[in-house]
Amino acid sequence: MTKRMRFIQIGTGGFGSYWCSAVLPYIVKELGIAEAVAAVDVNPEAHRSIIDSLGLPPDKCYTDVHRAFAENAADFAIVVVPPAYHEQMVDIALAHDCHILSEKPISDSMESSCRIYKKVKQAGKKMAVTMSHRFDQDKQTLEGLLRSKTYGELNYIVSRFTCECRQYPAWGAFRYGIADPLLIEGTVHHFDILRSLSGSNAKTVYAKTWNPGWSDFSGDSTGFITIEMENGVNAFYEGAKANATTLNGWTEEYFRAECENATLELNRREITVRSHLGYPHAENATISMKKQRAWKNPWLAEMFVNWINEGEAPPNNLDDNLQCTALLFAAIESAHTGQVVDVQSYLRKHLNGD
């Protein structure tokens, strides 16, 4: 019998307010598979988002995370706080025997991400990371086409994410002061998509990143990245946040998959198949998008709750996301050293604490 899972929401302001307004009502009210028992935010004014969306009583809204867990029994925690605080929140959730659904990334460093991974595994709990971009309708449609092998084997993928955000604070103020803003804040999602489209984890990565003189970013805002996957598929990524125009911005990226019998092109949420070999019958054909009840974070939350209710593990489980985390930080190491990085060796080294 399906159990209604109880959870504590950690973070109700900032992006947490999106969770409270768009994600939680889906799993709590529409599906009825979860129940909010408490919420936590350091800013008490932020609690208004979950009070309004779910009717959570004000006395169940806390500024002290330890008190929230001590006073409310829960099956899982949703973590929507800055990455530097993820490990602390995971430690508290595990101390109270909770599973964890966390916003990306696992943590703010490879070392912390590996510590979290080992702690969750040792505790025997389940954790997933909401890399929402990969689970949008257009990317899932393209992934399904490639996995079907309707157009033969996949050879390579080219992707593009280029934007005009050169002036502060067009892409969010904090991104202009951090190191590696392109990789940390944008490319991490696209790495996840490239892994899913290729159907493989990364073998090696080489990243060349820089920041043009007209950019207000302090870290590198532009880059070319090449990835060799373990299954032999190769990928090339162009990313830029300080261009003169936005060709393929957020949610409207470009992915071109070169297959044995056709070229599949995703451009600004439209998929076109092109071939001179008879695939499809017309030279160009626009593909209809997959349809389902929910996409992105609402869908990920649904899959997670079903998983801890003895269902199947979702694609964004901790083991899978650790591969994405390793690719991200390996790419950053490559950008800083100018060397090709073996992603799996990089991951093993950090898991072993070398």
N, C-alpha and C positions, 0 to 999 in steps of 0.2 A: 504494500500500500504506500502511495506517495506521501511523504511527510512534508509539511510546510516548514521550511527552514528559517531559523531565526538569525538575524544578522545585526551587527553594529556598523554604522556608517562613520568612517573616520575621514573627516573633511567635508564640510557643507558649504564652504565659501570657495571663490575662484572656480576652478573646473568642477569642484564638488557640487556647486549649484546646478551645473548641467546634469550631473548624476541624479540629483534630487528631483529635477523637473522632467527629465527625459528618459532616464533609465529605470529608476526605482519604481515609478508608477507602472511600468510594463510588467515587472516581475511580481510586484505586490498586488496591484489592483487588477490588471488585465489578465494575467496568468494565474494569480493566486498561489504561487509556489514558494513565496518568501514573506517574511514578516520582519519589519524593523522594530528592534527592541530598544535601541538607543542610538544616539548620534553624538559625535565629538567634533568640536572645532575650537581653536584658541580664541576666536572672535565670536562672542555670544550672539552678535547681530546676524551672523551667517546662518544661525539655526532657523531663521525664518523660512529658508528655502525648503527644508524638510517638514517643518510644521505646516506650511501651506500645501505642499504636494501630497503628503501622506497623513496629515493630521496627527503627527507624533506629539504626544503631550510635552509641554515645555519642561516638565520635571524629568524627562528622559533625554534631555539635551544637556551635554556636559562640556566643560572646558578642560576637565581633567580626564585624560584617557584611562588612567589606572582606575579611577573611581567608576568610570563607565563600565569597564569589564568586571570589576569586582561586584557591582550591584546588579548586573544583568547577564543571565545565562544566554549564550549564543552558540550557534553552530558554525558561523563563519564571520569574517570581518571583510569589509570593503575598504581598501586603502587608497585615498585620493589626496595625498599630501605631497610636497616637494620631494624629489628622489633622495635627497640627503637624509630624510627622516624615515625612509622605507624600512631600513633594517631595525630601527627602534620599534616601529609599529609591528613588524613581523615578530620580533621577540615577545612583545606583550601579547599578541594574539596566540602565539604558540604556548605561552605560559598558561593561557586559559583554554587550551585544548581546541582552538578554533582553526578551521581551514581559512585560506586567504585568497581573495580576489583583489589584485592590485593593479593600479594604473602603471603604464610603462614609465621608465624601464624598471628592471628588477631593483636596481639601485644606481647610485651615481658613480660607481667605479666597478671595475672587473673584480677586484678583491672583495668588495662588499657583496657583490652579486653572488660570488662563489660561496661566501659564508652563509648567505641566506639559503642558497640551494642545499648546502649540507645540513643546515639546521632543520629545514622543512623535511628533508628525507629522513633524518634521524628521529624526528618526532612522529613520523608516519602520517603526516597530514597532506592534504591536497592544496596546491597553489596554482593559479593561472594568472597571466598578465594580459591586460587588455590592449593589445596592439591593434587598435580598431581599424586602421586604414586598410589592412589586408582583407578585412571582412566586410568591405563595402560591396555594393551590388555589381559594379562594373568589373572590379578585380576578381570577384568570385566567378563571374561569367567567363572571363578569359581563362582563369585557372581550370574551370571545368572543360573548356574546349581543348586545352592542352593535355589534360589528363586523359581525355577520351581517345587521343591519338587519331582523331578523324582525319587530320591533315598530315599524318606521319610523325616521325620522330622530330623532337625539338633540337635545333642546332645551336642557336644563340639568341640572346635577348639584348635589345638596346632600350634604354629608358632615359627620360628627360624630365627634370623638375627645375624650371627656370622662371625667375620672378623679378619684378622691380620693387624691391624693398630696401633700397640702398640708404634711405634717409631714416634716421631715428625718429620715432619709434614704430615705424610701419609694421614691423613683424613682432611687436611686443617688446617693451623696453628692455627687459632683462637679457634678451638674446644679443643685444649689442655690446654687452660687457663681458660675455663668457668666452672661453676658449672653444674653438671648433664648433661654432653655432650651426653651420650647415649639417655636419655629421650628427651632432648630438640631438638637434631639434627637428631635423627634416629627414635626413638620409636613413636614420634608424628604421623608420616606417618602410622606406623603399627597399632596404635590405630584406626586410621581412617578406615583402611582396615578391622580390626576385627569388627568394628561397622557395616560396610557395609555387610560383609559376614554373620554376625549373624542376620542382619535385625533389630537391636535394639540399643538403647542407653545403656550406662553402669549404673548399679545400685551401685556396690561397686568395689573398687580396693585395692589390697594389693601389694606393691612393696618392694622387697629386693634388694638393689643395693650396689655395692662396687667397689673398684679399686685395682687390684692386684699390688704387689710390683714391677713387671717388666714393668709396664705401664708408659709412659711419660705423660699421662693425669693427670691433677691436680684434676679433678672431677671424679665422678663415671662413669666408662666405661663399667660396666658389671651389669646384673640384671636378676632376675626372677620376673615375674609379673603375678598375677592371677586376672581375671576380671569376675564378675558375671553380666550378662546383664539383663535388665528389663524383657525380655521375657523368662528368665530361662536358656538361653544358657550360658555355661561357657567357658572361654578361658584361655590358659596358654601361656606366651610369654617368650622366652629365647633370650636375647640380649647381645652381647659381641663385643667389638671393640679391645681387646688386646689379642686375642687367638693366638695360634701358627700357625693356618692356617685359611683360609677363606672357610667355608663350604657353606654359603648362604649369599653372599654379596649384595650390593645395586642393586636393580631391579631383583635379582635372589633369593629372599627369599623363605622360606619353609612355607607352610600352609597346615595342614592336618585337614580336616573337617570330623568328625565322624557322619555319618547319620544313620538312622534307618536300611537301607538296603544295605549300601555300605560305603566304605572309599574313600573320594576324596582327592587326594594328589597333591598339586602344589609344584614342586621342580625344581628350576632353569628354570622357564618359560615353564615347561611341566606338563600337568595335566593327571594323571592316575586314573582311577576308579578301585577299587578292591572290590570283594565281593565273598563269598561262598554261597550266597543266590539266585543266578540267576540274579543279577543286576551288570553288563550287562550279556549277554549270555556267554561271555568269562570271565575267572577268572580275567584277567587284560585287560584293554582297554585304549589306549591313546586318549584323547579328542582333536578334532580339535578346534583351537582358533576362536573366533568371529572375524569378519572382518568388518571394516568400514573405512571411509575416513581419520580420524585423531584420535589420542589418546592424553592423557595427556593434557598439557597446550594449545596446539592449539584447541583441542576439547572443553576444558573448556572456552576458550575465545569465541569460536563460540556460545556455549550455553548461555553465559552471554549476548552477544550482542543481541541474539534473545530474551532473557528475557526482556531486557529494551526496546525492540521493540514490547512489548505486548505479548511475548511468555510465555511459561511455566517456572517456577522457576527451575534452575538447582539444582542437588543434593548437590552441594557445597555451597548453599546459606548461609547467615550469621547465621540464626537460627540453621542450621545443624552443621556448623563449631563451633559454641559456645559450643556444646556438646563435640566435640573433644578437644577443648581448656580446658574445665572443667575436662575431663578425664586426660589430660596431667598434669595439675597443681595439681589435686587431687593425682595423682600417685607420683608426686614430694613430696607432703606433707606426703604421706604414707612412702616414702623412708626415709624422714628425721625424722619422729616420730616413725616409727615401728608399726603404727596402721592401721587397715582397715579403709578406708575413704568412706563414703556415698557420691557418686558423685553428685546426684541430690540435696542433702542438701547443699553440698559444693557450687554448682552453685547458688542456691537460696540465700545463705548467701552473696555471692559476688554481685549478682544482686541487693540485697536489701541494700548493703552498710554496712552490719553488721560487 
